[in-house]
Amino acid sequence: MTGERSARLRATFIGAVAPLLWAALALLTTYAQPLPAFELVAMTFAVAFLLVLGKWVVEAARGGTSVASRFRLPVRAWVTGVGGLFLYHVFYFNALARAPAVEASLICYLWPLLIVLFSAFLPGERLKPVHILGGLCGLAGAGLLVTKGQGFGFEPAYALGYLAALACAFTWSIYSLLNRRMAAVPSDAVGVYCGVTALLGLACHLIFETWVTPTIGNAAAILLLGIGPVGAAFFVWDHGVKRGDIQALGSLAYASPLISTLLLILAGRAAPSWVLAAGALLIVGGAALAAGGLFARRSR
């Protein structure tokens, strides 16, 4: 049993790398502007797919699993993986296009709390007060960071944007929870999802957008996005939600907006303030509560 708990703890820490990588999403996206949303989705996910494809080719050359067999996945894996990655980004970009960024971002950040709450319905999982409290602390901290302490208001004119943001939060939380129930599907399957998402992004770009030629700076940002926030992040998250403590991961995910804000400050694109300090305390405190529950279970 000790070995199982150790493996669960290790998987949780691996999954917690994803929010760290996603924290760079906002900063790198600023360097990718003014590329259209679907063009950016197509290129960044293509980078992620090509990198993992190279890994598969090397492994096949050494006598490992063939590349073709990587695509033989259960239907529910295809639906969950491609639907989760593609629909999340469709809803996300539509939310930011149809509603003020502050309110849309705050609603999108409901997904970690939804993961914590919905995980109670998973087999073998039990929701504890410490997880709920940690998730609420993280949500409050994220709210401070997103609103910059100025408060927020919801206007009927932006209803479609708010609904898209809510759909975004539900999409990622449901994707993560459904993945939990497909532990037999290897995390390398995420590479397949990335490839299909890139193709869908390209199709939407050709239909709805006009091509913008990337500059050298744009290309560098696209490459870094494909390696990190739109690449490795999905693989480690998949491993974490399948084999780690999903409630702890839900609370730890609120580290993403905190680190994202810090990166923007270091890059000179945001200024430090009391709001950052208060948000940091809430997020770190919430993460500590969730992680504390994880370590307590391990010691027992």
C-alpha positions as CSV (number, residue, x, y, z in Angstrom):
1,M,0.0,0.0,0.0
2,T,2.9,2.3,0.7
3,G,4.1,1.9,-2.8
4,E,0.7,2.8,-4.2
5,R,0.5,5.9,-2.1
6,S,4.0,6.9,-3.2
7,A,3.1,6.5,-6.8
8,R,-0.1,8.5,-6.3
9,L,1.9,11.3,-4.7
10,R,4.5,11.2,-7.5
11,A,1.8,11.4,-10.2
12,T,0.2,14.3,-8.4
13,F,3.5,16.3,-8.5
14,I,3.9,15.4,-12.2
15,G,0.4,16.7,-12.9
16,A,1.1,19.8,-10.9
17,V,3.7,20.8,-13.5
18,A,0.9,21.5,-16.0
19,P,-0.4,24.7,-14.2
20,L,3.2,25.9,-14.1
21,L,3.5,25.5,-17.8
22,W,0.0,27.0,-18.4
23,A,1.2,30.1,-16.5
24,A,3.4,31.0,-19.5
25,L,0.4,30.9,-21.8
26,A,-0.7,34.5,-21.4
27,L,2.9,36.0,-21.7
28,L,3.8,33.8,-24.8
29,T,0.4,34.6,-26.4
30,T,1.2,38.3,-26.2
31,Y,4.4,37.6,-28.3
32,A,2.3,35.7,-30.8
33,Q,-0.1,38.6,-31.5
34,P,-1.7,39.6,-33.8
35,L,-2.1,36.0,-35.2
36,P,-5.8,35.0,-35.4
37,A,-7.0,32.5,-32.8
38,F,-7.6,29.4,-34.9
39,E,-4.4,30.0,-36.8
40,L,-2.6,30.0,-33.5
41,V,-4.4,26.9,-32.4
42,A,-3.5,25.1,-35.6
43,M,0.2,26.0,-35.4
44,T,0.8,25.5,-31.7
45,F,-0.9,22.1,-31.6
46,A,0.9,21.1,-34.8
47,V,4.2,21.8,-33.0
48,A,3.1,19.6,-30.1
49,F,2.0,16.8,-32.4
50,L,5.3,16.9,-34.5
51,L,7.4,16.7,-31.3
52,V,5.6,13.6,-30.0
53,L,5.5,12.1,-33.5
54,G,9.3,12.3,-33.5
55,K,9.4,10.5,-30.2
56,W,7.1,7.7,-31.6
57,V,9.3,7.3,-34.7
58,V,12.4,6.9,-32.5
59,E,10.7,4.4,-30.3
60,A,9.4,2.4,-33.2
61,A,12.9,2.4,-34.8
62,R,14.2,0.8,-31.6
63,G,11.7,-2.0,-31.7
64,G,9.0,-0.3,-29.6
65,T,5.3,0.3,-30.4
66,S,4.6,1.2,-34.0
67,V,3.5,4.7,-34.9
68,A,0.3,3.4,-36.6
69,S,-0.8,1.6,-33.4
70,R,-0.7,4.9,-31.5
71,F,-3.9,5.9,-33.3
72,R,-5.8,2.7,-32.3
73,L,-7.7,4.2,-29.4
74,P,-11.2,3.5,-28.0
75,V,-14.0,5.7,-29.4
76,R,-14.6,7.3,-26.0
77,A,-10.9,8.3,-25.8
78,W,-11.2,10.0,-29.2
79,V,-14.4,11.8,-28.3
80,T,-13.1,12.9,-24.9
81,G,-9.6,13.8,-25.9
82,V,-10.3,15.7,-29.1
83,G,-13.5,17.2,-27.8
84,G,-11.8,18.4,-24.6
85,L,-8.8,20.0,-26.3
86,F,-10.6,21.5,-29.2
87,L,-13.8,22.7,-27.6
88,Y,-12.0,24.2,-24.7
89,H,-10.1,26.5,-27.0
90,V,-13.1,27.3,-29.1
91,F,-15.1,28.3,-26.0
92,Y,-12.1,30.2,-24.6
93,F,-11.4,32.3,-27.6
94,N,-15.1,33.0,-28.1
95,A,-15.5,34.1,-24.5
96,L,-12.7,36.6,-24.7
97,A,-14.1,37.9,-28.0
98,R,-17.6,38.3,-26.8
99,A,-17.2,39.5,-23.2
100,P,-14.8,41.7,-21.2
101,A,-11.6,39.8,-20.5
102,V,-11.9,40.3,-16.7
103,E,-15.3,38.6,-16.3
104,A,-14.7,36.0,-19.0
105,S,-11.3,35.0,-17.4
106,L,-12.8,34.7,-13.9
107,I,-15.6,32.4,-15.1
108,C,-13.1,30.3,-17.0
109,Y,-11.1,29.9,-13.8
110,L,-14.1,28.0,-12.3
111,W,-12.7,24.8,-13.8
112,P,-10.3,23.9,-10.9
113,L,-13.1,24.3,-8.4
114,L,-15.5,22.3,-10.6
115,I,-12.9,19.5,-10.7
116,V,-12.6,19.5,-6.9
117,L,-16.4,19.4,-6.5
118,F,-17.3,16.9,-9.3
119,S,-14.5,14.5,-8.2
120,A,-16.8,13.4,-5.4
121,F,-18.7,11.4,-8.0
122,L,-15.7,9.4,-9.1
123,P,-15.3,5.8,-7.9
124,G,-12.9,5.5,-5.0
125,E,-12.8,9.3,-4.4
126,R,-14.0,11.1,-1.4
127,L,-14.5,14.9,-1.2
128,K,-13.2,16.4,2.0
129,P,-13.8,19.9,3.6
130,V,-10.1,20.7,3.2
131,H,-10.4,20.3,-0.6
132,I,-13.5,22.5,-0.8
133,L,-11.8,25.2,1.4
134,G,-8.6,25.0,-0.7
135,G,-10.6,25.3,-3.9
136,L,-12.6,28.3,-2.7
137,C,-9.4,30.0,-1.4
138,G,-7.8,29.5,-4.8
139,L,-10.9,30.9,-6.6
140,A,-10.9,34.0,-4.4
141,G,-7.2,34.5,-5.1
142,A,-7.7,34.0,-8.8
143,G,-10.6,36.5,-8.7
144,L,-8.4,39.1,-7.1
145,L,-5.7,38.7,-9.7
146,V,-8.1,38.7,-12.7
147,T,-10.1,41.7,-11.5
148,K,-7.1,43.5,-10.1
149,G,-9.2,44.3,-7.0
150,Q,-11.5,46.6,-9.0
151,G,-14.6,44.4,-8.8
152,F,-16.6,43.1,-11.7
153,G,-20.1,43.4,-13.1
154,F,-22.1,41.3,-15.5
155,E,-24.1,42.9,-18.3
156,P,-26.8,41.2,-20.4
157,A,-25.1,42.4,-23.6
158,Y,-22.2,40.0,-23.0
159,A,-24.4,37.0,-22.2
160,L,-23.0,34.8,-25.1
161,G,-19.5,35.5,-23.9
162,Y,-20.3,34.6,-20.3
163,L,-22.0,31.4,-21.5
164,A,-18.9,30.5,-23.6
165,A,-16.7,31.1,-20.6
166,L,-18.9,28.9,-18.5
167,A,-18.9,26.2,-21.2
168,C,-15.1,26.5,-21.2
169,A,-14.9,25.8,-17.4
170,F,-17.2,22.8,-17.7
171,T,-15.5,21.5,-20.7
172,W,-12.0,21.3,-19.1
173,S,-13.3,20.0,-15.8
174,I,-15.4,17.3,-17.5
175,Y,-12.5,16.4,-19.8
176,S,-10.2,16.0,-16.8
177,L,-12.7,13.9,-14.8
178,L,-13.5,11.6,-17.8
179,N,-9.8,11.1,-18.3
180,R,-9.6,9.8,-14.7
181,R,-11.9,7.0,-15.8
182,M,-9.7,6.0,-18.7
183,A,-6.5,5.2,-16.9
184,A,-5.8,2.3,-19.3
185,V,-5.4,4.8,-22.2
186,P,-1.7,5.8,-22.2
187,S,-0.9,9.5,-21.8
188,D,0.9,9.4,-25.2
189,A,-2.6,9.4,-26.7
190,V,-2.6,13.1,-26.0
191,G,-0.3,13.4,-29.0
192,V,-3.1,12.0,-31.2
193,Y,-5.5,14.5,-29.7
194,C,-3.1,17.3,-30.5
195,G,-2.7,16.3,-34.1
196,V,-6.5,16.2,-34.7
197,T,-7.0,19.5,-32.8
198,A,-4.4,21.1,-35.1
199,L,-6.3,19.9,-38.2
200,L,-9.6,21.2,-36.8
201,G,-8.0,24.5,-35.9
202,L,-6.6,24.7,-39.5
203,A,-10.1,24.0,-41.0
204,C,-11.7,26.6,-38.8
205,H,-9.0,29.1,-39.7
206,L,-9.5,28.5,-43.4
207,I,-13.2,29.0,-43.0
208,F,-13.4,31.9,-40.6
209,E,-10.1,33.8,-40.6
210,T,-7.6,35.4,-42.9
211,W,-4.0,34.2,-42.9
212,V,-1.4,36.3,-41.1
213,T,2.2,35.6,-41.8
214,P,4.1,35.1,-38.5
215,T,7.2,37.2,-37.8
216,I,10.3,35.7,-36.3
217,G,9.1,36.7,-32.9
218,N,5.7,35.1,-33.5
219,A,7.4,31.9,-34.7
220,A,9.5,31.8,-31.5
221,A,6.4,32.2,-29.4
222,I,4.5,29.5,-31.4
223,L,7.4,27.1,-30.9
224,L,7.6,27.7,-27.1
225,L,3.8,27.4,-26.8
226,G,3.8,24.1,-28.7
227,I,6.6,22.8,-26.4
228,G,5.2,23.9,-23.1
229,P,1.6,25.3,-22.4
230,V,0.1,23.6,-25.5
231,G,2.4,20.6,-25.5
232,A,4.0,19.0,-22.5
233,A,1.4,20.5,-20.1
234,F,-1.4,18.3,-21.5
235,F,0.7,15.2,-21.2
236,V,1.7,15.7,-17.5
237,W,-1.9,16.8,-16.7
238,D,-3.2,13.6,-18.3
239,H,-0.8,11.5,-16.2
240,G,-1.7,13.4,-13.0
241,V,-5.5,13.2,-13.3
242,K,-5.4,9.5,-14.1
243,R,-3.0,8.4,-11.4
244,G,-2.7,11.2,-8.9
245,D,-4.9,13.0,-6.3
246,I,-7.4,14.9,-8.5
247,Q,-8.8,17.0,-5.7
248,A,-5.3,18.3,-4.8
249,L,-4.6,18.9,-8.5
250,G,-7.8,21.0,-8.8
251,S,-6.6,23.3,-5.9
252,L,-3.0,23.4,-7.0
253,A,-4.2,24.5,-10.5
254,Y,-4.8,28.0,-9.1
255,A,-1.1,28.5,-9.1
256,S,-1.4,29.2,-12.8
257,P,-3.0,32.7,-12.6
258,L,-0.6,33.6,-9.8
259,I,2.6,32.6,-11.7
260,S,1.2,34.1,-14.9
261,T,0.8,37.4,-13.2
262,L,4.4,37.2,-11.8
263,L,5.7,36.4,-15.3
264,L,3.9,39.4,-16.7
265,I,5.4,41.6,-14.0
266,L,8.9,40.3,-14.6
267,A,8.5,40.9,-18.4
268,G,7.4,44.5,-17.7
269,R,3.8,43.9,-18.8
270,A,2.2,44.4,-15.4
271,A,3.0,46.2,-12.2
272,P,3.2,44.8,-8.7
273,S,0.5,45.7,-6.2
274,W,-1.2,44.7,-2.9
275,V,-3.7,42.8,-5.0
276,L,-0.9,40.5,-6.2
277,A,0.2,39.9,-2.6
278,A,-3.3,39.2,-1.4
279,G,-4.0,36.9,-4.3
280,A,-0.7,35.1,-3.7
281,L,-1.6,34.4,-0.1
282,L,-5.0,33.0,-0.9
283,I,-3.7,30.8,-3.7
284,V,-0.7,29.5,-1.8
285,G,-2.9,29.0,1.2
286,G,-5.5,27.1,-0.7
287,A,-2.8,24.9,-2.4
288,A,-1.3,24.2,1.0
289,L,-4.6,23.0,2.4
290,A,-5.1,20.6,-0.5
291,A,-1.5,19.4,-0.5
292,G,-1.7,19.0,3.3
293,G,-4.7,16.7,2.8
294,L,-2.7,14.7,0.3
295,F,0.3,14.2,2.7
296,A,-2.0,13.4,5.6
297,R,-3.5,10.6,3.6
298,R,0.0,9.3,2.7
299,S,1.1,9.3,6.3
300,R,-2.0,7.4,7.4
